[in-house]
Amino acid sequence: MSILPVIVGYGGVGPAGRSSFDQAYRRMVLESLSPEEQQKTVAGLACMMKLVEWHEGAYKSQDGEVLDWAQVWERFSQRVCDGTLVRGIEEVSHYNPDAAPWQAALNVTPANGAVAFELTARDLPQPLPAGWQVSEVGDGKVRVVASGPQSVLMGSTRNMGVKAAGQLPTGFDPGSLYSSRFQPRGLQMAIIAATDAVRSIGVDWQVICDAVQPDEMGVYATSAMGQLSDEGLGGLMNSRSRGGRPTSKQVPMGLTSMPADFVNAYVLGNLGHTEAVAGACASFLYNLRAAVQDIRAGIRRVAVVGCAEAPVLPDVVEGYANMSALATEEKMAQLGDADPRRYSRPFGENAGF
């Protein structure tokens, strides 16, 4: 008899909110919902965005006022709509696209033959750059006289062409929901997404664990690009050029298999199988296929499948923009539509992919 894989729960977090119980879908079709469903959807997102909280059977605003669905809608619907879906990149959660961090590489020559400056002795580069003469000035400091051409990196900012991205709802911080120190944002999202999916089943996870053998369970998840923030591969690759050193955490945190490993260990507490199949935009589908094949073969009876990416970083965004893969402010202006909320145009005249 053929084994039929069945999806019994799903969850996650994205620009439209939580996937579970169709919250994200309802946000995307908000204008087409009934007034009551609109109010429910906005109330749920308002909780996620920390505009209100559900406490003792009622919604409460940050100032302690008790609100019903209609009142939450009246007070916060515009903020919820403005703070979800594709929108201008938010500096609080990511960076300021008008002034993104950048280092300018300069080749300078002292105007009067030499330039002098002081610094802490322990910060001296070894070996000394060409043209440097060093003398002690006391208190652990040295005086440097540099002559001839010098290469320096000067901290600065750059106005980036890409101004919009799909981001988590404004105010929602996945790392604040559990002990997430040193964890990249992508792994934080994976933990919250898997928890959301498991709890959407409606059956206590321990009941499921008791019904199957450990090796009959598996987690199939990946991150196609790895964790590119400073806590992962981004910090690993950039730390030395910024005057720092790689940490022992950045290597494992940056692996593309970490979403599967973290979910397996910290959400499921499982000793079973983990698998990470990466394939660019289709990574989730590859992992889903791997899980389905194992279930049909009788190797697994329970599978958790997913993907997690957190690529709203200046280097990543600029790289995709240089591939002409993202809409830029200039290209959107040429189309006569510079609204950041309209950068995603899959069925219209496009300015990116």
C-alpha positions as CSV (number, residue, x, y, z in Angstrom):
1,M,0.0,0.0,0.0
2,S,1.3,3.5,-0.9
3,I,2.2,5.8,2.0
4,L,0.5,9.2,1.6
5,P,2.3,12.2,3.2
6,V,-0.2,14.6,4.9
7,I,0.5,18.2,5.9
8,V,-0.9,18.6,9.4
9,G,0.3,22.0,10.4
10,Y,2.3,25.0,9.1
11,G,3.7,28.2,10.4
12,G,6.3,30.9,10.0
13,V,7.0,34.6,10.0
14,G,7.3,36.9,7.1
15,P,6.5,40.4,5.9
16,A,2.7,39.7,6.2
17,G,2.9,38.2,9.7
18,R,2.5,34.6,10.8
19,S,1.7,31.9,8.3
20,S,-0.2,29.8,10.8
21,F,-4.0,30.0,10.7
22,D,-3.7,32.1,7.5
23,Q,-2.8,35.3,9.2
24,A,-0.3,36.3,6.5
25,Y,-2.7,35.3,3.7
26,R,-5.5,37.4,5.3
27,R,-3.1,40.4,5.5
28,M,-2.4,40.1,1.8
29,V,-6.1,40.1,0.9
30,L,-7.1,42.4,3.7
31,E,-9.2,44.7,1.5
32,S,-11.3,41.7,0.3
33,L,-12.2,40.4,3.8
34,S,-15.4,41.1,5.7
35,P,-15.2,44.0,8.3
36,E,-15.1,41.4,11.1
37,E,-12.3,39.4,9.5
38,Q,-10.3,42.6,8.8
39,Q,-10.6,43.6,12.5
40,K,-9.4,40.1,13.6
41,T,-6.5,40.2,11.2
42,V,-5.3,43.7,12.3
43,A,-5.7,42.8,16.0
44,G,-3.5,39.7,15.6
45,L,-0.9,41.7,13.7
46,A,-1.1,44.5,16.3
47,C,-0.2,42.0,19.0
48,M,2.8,40.8,16.9
49,M,3.9,44.3,16.4
50,K,3.6,45.1,20.1
51,L,1.0,47.8,19.5
52,V,-1.3,46.0,21.8
53,E,-1.2,42.8,23.9
54,W,-3.6,40.0,24.7
55,H,-4.0,40.0,28.5
56,E,-6.6,38.3,30.7
57,G,-9.0,37.8,27.8
58,A,-8.8,41.3,26.3
59,Y,-6.6,43.5,24.1
60,K,-4.7,46.2,26.0
61,S,-2.9,49.1,24.5
62,Q,0.6,50.1,25.8
63,D,-1.0,52.6,28.1
64,G,-3.2,49.9,29.6
65,E,-6.5,50.8,27.9
66,V,-8.8,47.8,27.2
67,L,-9.8,47.6,23.6
68,D,-12.1,45.4,21.5
69,W,-11.5,44.4,17.8
70,A,-13.2,47.5,16.4
71,Q,-11.2,49.8,18.6
72,V,-7.9,48.1,17.7
73,W,-8.9,48.5,14.1
74,E,-9.8,52.2,14.5
75,R,-6.6,53.1,16.3
76,F,-4.0,50.9,14.7
77,S,-5.1,49.7,11.3
78,Q,-3.1,52.3,9.4
79,R,0.0,51.5,11.4
80,V,-0.4,47.8,10.9
81,C,-0.8,48.3,7.1
82,D,2.2,50.7,6.9
83,G,4.3,48.3,9.0
84,T,3.8,45.1,6.9
85,L,4.5,43.7,3.4
86,V,7.1,45.3,1.1
87,R,8.0,48.8,2.3
88,G,10.9,51.1,2.8
89,I,13.9,49.5,4.5
90,E,13.6,50.3,8.2
91,E,16.7,51.6,10.0
92,V,15.7,50.2,13.4
93,S,15.7,46.6,12.3
94,H,18.2,46.8,9.4
95,Y,19.9,49.9,8.2
96,N,19.3,53.4,6.7
97,P,19.4,52.9,2.9
98,D,20.1,56.6,2.5
99,A,23.2,56.3,4.6
100,A,24.3,52.7,4.6
101,P,27.7,51.9,6.4
102,W,30.6,51.9,4.0
103,Q,34.4,52.3,4.1
104,A,36.1,54.5,1.5
105,A,39.4,53.2,0.3
106,L,41.8,56.2,0.0
107,N,45.3,56.6,-1.2
108,V,46.6,59.7,0.5
109,T,49.9,61.6,0.3
110,P,50.8,64.1,3.1
111,A,50.7,67.6,1.8
112,N,53.9,68.7,3.7
113,G,55.8,65.5,3.3
114,A,54.7,63.8,6.6
115,V,51.7,63.6,8.9
116,A,51.8,62.9,12.6
117,F,49.3,61.3,14.9
118,E,49.1,59.4,18.3
119,L,47.5,56.1,19.1
120,T,47.6,53.4,21.8
121,A,50.8,51.2,21.5
122,R,48.8,48.0,21.4
123,D,46.9,49.1,18.3
124,L,50.1,49.5,16.2
125,P,49.9,47.2,13.2
126,Q,52.7,44.6,12.9
127,P,54.7,44.8,10.8
128,L,54.7,48.6,10.5
129,P,53.5,50.1,7.2
130,A,56.1,51.6,4.9
131,G,57.1,55.2,5.8
132,W,56.1,55.0,9.5
133,Q,58.4,56.2,12.3
134,V,57.2,55.4,15.8
135,S,58.3,57.0,19.1
136,E,56.9,56.5,22.6
137,V,55.1,59.4,24.3
138,G,54.2,57.7,27.6
139,D,51.0,56.3,29.2
140,G,51.0,53.4,26.7
141,K,50.8,55.7,23.7
142,V,53.0,56.3,20.7
143,R,53.5,59.0,18.2
144,V,53.6,58.0,14.5
145,V,55.1,60.1,11.8
146,A,54.0,58.8,8.4
147,S,55.7,60.0,5.2
148,G,55.0,59.1,1.6
149,P,51.8,57.7,0.1
150,Q,49.5,55.9,2.6
151,S,46.5,53.6,2.0
152,V,43.6,54.1,4.5
153,L,40.0,53.0,5.0
154,M,37.8,55.9,6.0
155,G,34.4,55.1,7.7
156,S,31.6,56.7,5.7
157,T,28.1,56.1,4.4
158,R,26.6,55.5,1.0
159,N,23.2,56.2,-0.5
160,M,22.0,52.9,-1.8
161,G,19.8,52.6,-4.9
162,V,17.5,49.9,-3.4
163,K,15.2,51.5,-0.9
164,A,12.6,48.8,-0.2
165,A,12.4,45.1,0.9
166,G,10.0,42.6,2.4
167,Q,10.7,42.8,6.1
168,L,9.2,41.3,9.3
169,P,6.3,43.4,10.7
170,T,7.5,46.6,12.3
171,G,8.2,46.1,16.0
172,F,8.4,42.3,15.8
173,D,11.8,41.1,17.1
174,P,12.1,37.3,16.9
175,G,15.1,37.3,19.1
176,S,13.2,38.8,22.0
177,L,10.9,35.8,22.3
178,Y,13.6,33.5,23.7
179,S,17.3,33.4,24.7
180,S,18.9,34.2,21.4
181,R,22.3,35.7,22.3
182,F,24.9,35.5,19.5
183,Q,22.3,34.0,17.1
184,P,21.9,35.4,13.6
185,R,18.5,36.8,12.6
186,G,17.9,34.0,10.2
187,L,18.2,31.4,12.9
188,Q,16.0,33.4,15.2
189,M,13.3,33.3,12.4
190,A,13.8,29.6,12.0
191,I,13.2,28.9,15.7
192,I,10.1,31.0,15.8
193,A,8.8,29.6,12.5
194,A,9.2,26.0,13.6
195,T,7.6,26.7,16.9
196,D,4.7,28.3,15.2
197,A,4.3,25.4,12.8
198,V,4.5,22.7,15.5
199,R,2.0,24.5,17.8
200,S,-0.4,24.9,14.9
201,I,-0.9,21.1,14.8
202,G,-3.3,21.1,17.8
203,V,-1.6,18.0,19.3
204,D,1.0,18.3,22.0
205,W,4.4,17.5,20.5
206,Q,5.3,15.0,23.2
207,V,2.3,12.9,22.2
208,I,3.7,12.7,18.6
209,C,7.2,11.9,19.9
210,D,5.8,9.1,22.1
211,A,4.1,7.5,19.0
212,V,7.2,7.2,16.8
213,Q,10.8,6.1,17.1
214,P,13.5,8.9,17.2
215,D,14.9,7.9,13.8
216,E,11.5,8.0,12.3
217,M,11.4,11.8,12.7
218,G,13.4,14.3,10.6
219,V,14.0,18.0,10.1
220,Y,14.5,19.1,6.5
221,A,15.5,22.8,6.4
222,T,18.2,25.1,5.1
223,S,19.3,28.7,4.4
224,A,20.3,29.0,0.8
225,M,22.8,31.8,1.4
226,G,23.8,30.9,5.0
227,Q,23.7,33.4,7.8
228,L,25.4,36.5,6.4
229,S,25.0,38.9,9.3
230,D,27.8,39.8,11.7
231,E,26.9,36.8,14.0
232,G,27.5,34.4,11.1
233,L,29.5,34.3,7.9
234,G,29.3,38.1,7.5
235,G,31.3,38.7,10.6
236,L,33.6,35.8,9.8
237,M,34.6,37.2,6.4
238,N,34.7,40.9,7.5
239,S,36.1,40.9,11.0
240,R,39.8,41.0,10.0
241,S,39.3,43.8,7.5
242,R,37.5,45.8,10.3
243,G,40.3,45.3,12.7
244,G,38.7,42.5,14.7
245,R,39.1,38.7,14.9
246,P,36.7,35.9,13.9
247,T,34.9,34.3,16.9
248,S,34.4,30.6,17.6
249,K,30.6,31.1,17.1
250,Q,30.6,32.7,13.6
251,V,31.7,29.5,11.8
252,P,29.0,27.1,13.0
253,M,26.3,29.9,13.1
254,G,26.9,30.6,9.4
255,L,26.4,27.1,8.1
256,T,23.5,26.6,5.7
257,S,22.4,23.6,7.7
258,M,22.0,25.5,10.9
259,P,18.2,26.1,10.5
260,A,17.7,22.3,10.5
261,D,20.1,21.7,13.4
262,F,18.7,24.4,15.6
263,V,15.1,23.4,15.1
264,N,16.0,19.8,15.7
265,A,17.8,20.5,18.9
266,Y,16.1,23.5,20.4
267,V,12.5,23.3,19.2
268,L,11.9,19.5,18.9
269,G,14.5,18.2,21.3
270,N,14.9,15.4,18.8
271,L,17.6,12.8,18.2
272,G,16.5,12.0,14.7
273,H,17.5,12.9,11.2
274,T,18.4,16.3,9.9
275,E,18.9,17.3,6.3
276,A,19.6,20.5,4.5
277,V,19.2,20.8,0.7
278,A,20.1,24.2,-0.8
279,G,18.9,25.3,-4.2
280,A,18.6,29.1,-4.4
281,C,14.9,30.2,-4.5
282,A,13.7,26.6,-4.7
283,S,15.4,25.5,-1.5
284,F,12.2,25.0,0.4
285,L,10.7,22.8,-2.4
286,Y,13.9,20.7,-2.5
287,N,13.6,20.0,1.3
288,L,9.9,19.3,0.9
289,R,10.6,16.8,-1.8
290,A,13.3,15.1,0.3
291,A,10.9,14.8,3.2
292,V,8.1,13.4,1.0
293,Q,10.4,10.9,-0.5
294,D,11.6,9.6,2.9
295,I,8.0,9.3,4.1
296,R,6.9,7.4,1.0
297,A,9.9,5.1,1.4
298,G,8.8,4.4,5.0
299,I,12.0,5.9,6.4
300,R,10.2,8.7,8.2
301,R,6.8,9.0,9.8
302,V,7.1,12.7,10.9
303,A,8.9,15.5,9.1
304,V,9.4,19.2,9.8
305,V,10.2,21.1,6.6
306,G,11.3,24.7,6.2
307,C,13.7,27.4,5.1
308,A,14.8,30.7,6.7
309,E,16.6,33.6,5.1
310,A,17.5,37.0,6.5
311,P,19.2,38.8,3.6
312,V,18.2,42.5,4.3
313,L,21.8,43.5,4.7
314,P,23.7,46.3,2.8
315,D,26.2,43.9,1.2
316,V,23.6,41.4,0.1
317,V,21.2,44.0,-1.2
318,E,23.9,45.8,-3.2
319,G,25.1,42.5,-4.7
320,Y,21.7,41.6,-6.0
321,A,21.2,45.2,-7.2
322,N,24.5,44.9,-9.2
323,M,23.0,41.8,-10.8
324,S,20.0,43.9,-11.9
325,A,17.9,41.6,-9.8
326,L,16.3,44.3,-7.6
327,A,14.3,47.4,-8.3
328,T,16.1,50.6,-7.6
329,E,14.8,54.0,-6.8
330,E,16.1,55.3,-10.2
331,K,14.5,52.5,-12.2
332,M,11.2,52.9,-10.4
333,A,11.2,56.6,-11.1
334,Q,11.7,55.9,-14.8
335,L,8.5,53.7,-14.6
336,G,6.8,56.7,-12.9
337,D,6.2,54.8,-9.7
338,A,8.7,55.5,-6.9
339,D,6.5,54.3,-4.0
340,P,8.7,51.8,-2.1
341,R,5.6,49.7,-1.5
342,R,5.3,49.0,-5.2
343,Y,8.8,47.7,-5.8
344,S,7.6,44.2,-6.2
345,R,6.0,44.0,-9.6
346,P,5.9,40.3,-10.7
347,F,3.1,40.9,-13.2
348,G,3.8,44.4,-14.4
349,E,6.5,46.4,-16.1
350,N,9.5,45.3,-14.0
351,A,12.6,47.0,-12.8
352,G,14.3,43.9,-11.3
353,F,14.0,40.1,-11.7
